[in-house]
Amino acid sequence: MASEEQRFPIIRPPRGQVAAEATTYVNGVAITVSPWDFCLMFSRAIPTEPLADDPEAQLGQGRREVPLQGEVVQRIVMSPEHAKAMATQLAENVAMYEDEFGPIPQPRADPKANGEQK
């Protein structure tokens, strides 16, 4: 039986051979699944109000809600097998990153999202 790496080889393009258009910044993802595929909808959301006039927000003090405007910038559809291979690779890379740079902090949970009261 073939190993996971043999079945799903890692393809790394040589440096300098990735088109500039292939790079997109995203800060959100929504995932849907079916028996046949995984759909990852990557989005980018930006504040609709500047924070420049809010010194507390600039310094990370206090917390105020800032309206966001978002858009799906890329939709990727893949087989369940490819999704699992990608999840494995992502987990391994996160572990390597944390070994070198320290733990990645988890964002604070939004009490309103969980139905909790402040």
C-alpha positions in Angstrom: 0.0 0.0 0.0 1.3 3.5 -0.9 2.2 5.9 1.8 0.4 9.2 2.2 3.3 11.1 0.7 3.5 8.7 -2.3 -0.2 9.1 -2.9 -0.2 12.9 -2.5 3.2 14.2 -3.5 4.1 17.6 -2.3 4.6 20.0 -5.2 6.7 23.0 -4.5 7.3 25.4 -7.4 10.9 26.7 -7.7 11.4 30.2 -6.2 10.5 33.0 -8.5 8.1 30.9 -10.6 4.8 31.9 -8.9 3.0 34.6 -10.7 2.4 37.8 -8.6 -1.4 37.4 -9.3 -1.3 34.1 -7.5 -0.7 35.8 -4.2 -3.8 37.1 -2.4 -4.2 38.2 1.2 -7.1 36.8 3.1 -8.3 37.0 6.7 -11.3 34.7 6.7 -12.5 31.4 5.3 -15.8 29.6 5.2 -15.8 25.9 4.5 -18.7 23.8 3.1 -18.5 20.0 2.5 -20.4 17.4 0.6 -19.7 13.7 0.1 -17.8 14.6 -3.0 -15.8 17.8 -2.2 -14.7 20.5 0.2 -15.3 24.1 -0.8 -13.1 26.8 0.8 -14.3 30.3 0.3 -11.5 32.7 1.3 -12.5 36.2 2.1 -10.9 39.5 2.9 -12.6 41.9 5.3 -11.5 45.5 5.9 -12.8 48.1 8.4 -15.3 50.6 7.0 -14.3 53.2 9.6 -10.8 54.4 10.1 -9.2 53.7 13.5 -6.9 56.7 13.3 -9.3 58.8 15.4 -9.5 56.2 18.2 -6.3 56.2 20.3 -7.5 53.3 22.5 -8.1 51.1 19.5 -4.6 52.0 18.1 -2.9 51.0 21.4 -4.9 47.8 21.7 -6.7 49.1 24.7 -10.4 48.8 25.0 -12.5 47.1 22.4 -14.9 48.6 20.1 -16.8 47.0 17.3 -15.7 48.2 13.9 -18.0 47.6 10.9 -16.4 45.4 8.3 -16.9 45.1 4.6 -15.9 41.7 3.2 -15.8 39.9 -0.1 -14.9 36.4 -1.2 -11.7 36.7 -3.1 -11.1 33.1 -4.0 -13.1 29.9 -4.0 -11.2 26.6 -3.9 -12.9 23.2 -4.4 -11.1 20.0 -3.8 -11.7 16.3 -3.1 -11.9 15.1 0.5 -8.6 13.3 0.0 -6.9 16.5 -1.1 -8.5 18.4 1.8 -7.2 15.9 4.3 -3.7 16.0 2.8 -3.8 19.8 2.9 -4.9 19.8 6.5 -2.0 17.5 7.4 0.5 19.7 5.7 -1.0 22.9 7.3 -0.8 21.3 10.8 2.8 20.3 10.2 3.7 23.7 9.0 2.0 25.4 12.0 3.9 23.1 14.3 7.2 24.0 12.6 6.3 27.7 12.8 5.5 27.5 16.6 8.7 25.5 17.2 10.7 28.4 15.7 8.7 31.5 16.7 6.6 30.4 19.7 2.9 29.6 20.1 0.4 31.4 17.9 -2.1 33.1 20.1 -5.8 32.2 19.6 -8.1 35.2 19.0 -10.3 36.0 22.0 -13.8 34.6 21.7 -16.4 37.1 21.0 -19.0 36.7 23.9 -21.8 37.9 21.7 -21.0 35.1 19.2 -21.6 32.5 21.9 -24.8 34.2 23.2 -23.0 35.2 26.4 -23.5 38.6 28.1 -20.7 40.9 29.0 
